[in-house]
Amino acid sequence: MSHTVLFYIFSVLAVLGAIMVVSHKNPVTSAISLVLTLFSTAVLFVLLHAHFIAAIQILIYAGAIMVLFLFTVMFLNIRDSELRFDSMNIPKRMTFLFLFIAVVGLLASRLFFSSPVVFPELGDPENFGTVAHAGRSLFSDYLLAFELTSVLVVVAMVGVLVIAKVRES
């Protein structure tokens, strides 16, 4: 199969998985749909010859984060009755749909009727997606974002512990 056909197949799978994530009421089904989306994104990275990023995508996101999410959902013992969205009536849904279509329309008009986007030079394309390039970028250009992400993970863990402690008592 050509790269173009594989690109379209896994792009459609990623979009369908993302739609399934937000449309299912069951959090476990949404998590499995998110794994499909993340796996499809990893295949897209492989098609770009960024094998390290694809491996990290599968190991970290599809593996560790999803296991942590499913463990948290099962640990908190969320019942289906707590997840009901019946309070959202038809006018609210129609308003949401109208706003969604308006935002997509504005973004599409901006995309199609604006000047072409000029991307900065990436440097050496041979090093794209390698461990050395990712490490150099992560600990030099994106050090603040990396540190803020680690703080966010610690805050999330503390939040889970607080929620579990409140439910226990």
N, C-alpha and C positions, 0 to 999 in steps of 0.2 A: 504494500500500500504506500502511496506517496505521503509525504509529510503534510501536504495540504488537506488531504482527506482525513488523516489522523487528527490534525488540528481542529477541523470542523466537528468531528465526532466528539472529541473530548471537551471542546468548548460548549457544545450543546449539553453534554452530560453535566458539566460544571454549572451551567445556568439552570438546568432542570433540578439539580440537587439543591441549589440555593433557593429556588422557589419552593421546593418541598420542605426546606428547613423552616421557612417562615409561615407555611400554610398548615402544617400539622399541629394538632393540639397536644399530642403526646410528646413529651420532651425526649424520650428514648428514640422514637422514630425520627425526630428532628436531628438528634445527634448522629444517627446512622446516615441520614441524608447529608449531614455536614461532612462526614467521613468520605462519602462519594464525591462531594464537591472538592475536598482537599486532595483526594487521590487524583481526580481529573486535572487539577491544577498542577500536581506533581508531574503528571505525564506531559503537560504543556511545557514545563521546565526542561524535561528530558528532550523534547523536540527542539528546544533552544540550545541544547548541548550544555546545560547548566546542571550537571548530574549531582553535584554536591548539594545545591539548593533543593533539588527534587528529593534527595535522600533526607535532608533535614525536614522538608515539608511533611514527608510521610512519618518519620520517626517522632518529631516533636509535636506537630499539630494533629495528624491523624492518629498517632499512637498515644502519646502521653497526655495531651490536653483532653482528648475525648475520653480516655480512661478516667481522668480526674473529674470531668464533667459528669459522666455516668455514675461514678462512685458518689459524687455529691448529691445527685438526684435521688439515688437509691438510699443514701444515708439519711437524707432529710425526709424520706418517705412521703413525698408529695402525692396526694390523692387526686384522682381525676376531678372530684368535686371542687377542688381548689383551683383548677385550671379552666373552669367554664368561662366562656366569653359571651354568654347569652345577654349580658347587659348592653352589648353593642347592637343597637337596633338598625333598621334599614336606612334611615336618613344619615346616621353617622357613617355607615358603610359607603353610602353613595357619595358623601362628602369626601371621605378618604380616597375613594376611587377617582373622583374628579381632581383632587389635589395631586394624586399620583400621576394622572395623565397630563396635567398641566406642567408638572415638574419635568416629566420625560419629554414633553413637547418643547419646553424652553431649552432643555439641554440639547435636544436634537437640532433645533433651529440654530443654536449657538455653534454647534459642531459643523453643520452643513453650510452656514452662511457667514462664517468668519474666515479670517485669513489662516493659511495653513500654519500648524504648530511647528516650530523649529526646536528640535531637541538638542541638548548639549552633546558635545563629543564624549563618547564613553571611554576613550583611551584605547588600550590594547584589547581588541575583541577576543583574542585568544585566551586571555586570563579571566574573562567573564564567567562567573559561577564557580570559580575554583576556591579552594579553602583559603589560600593566601590572599586573594582579592577580597573575599568576604570578611576575613579577619582584619585586614588592613582598613577596610571601610568601616567596619563595626567599631573598632577601637580608636579611630581617628576622626572620621567625618561624622559619625553617628554616635559618639560616646554619650552625649547627654540623653538621647533617645533610649539608648541601651540601659543606662542607669535608671531612667524614669520607668522603663518597663519592669525592671527588677523590683522597684519600689511598688509598682502596681500589683505585681504578683504577691508580694508580701502582704499588702493591704487586702487582697482577695482571700488569702489564706486566713488572715485574722478575722475577716468577715464571716467566713464559713464556720470558724470555731465559735464565734459569738452567736451566730444563728443556731448552731447545734446546741449550744449551752442553753439558749432561751427555750428551745423546743423541749429540751430534756427536763427543765424545771416546770 
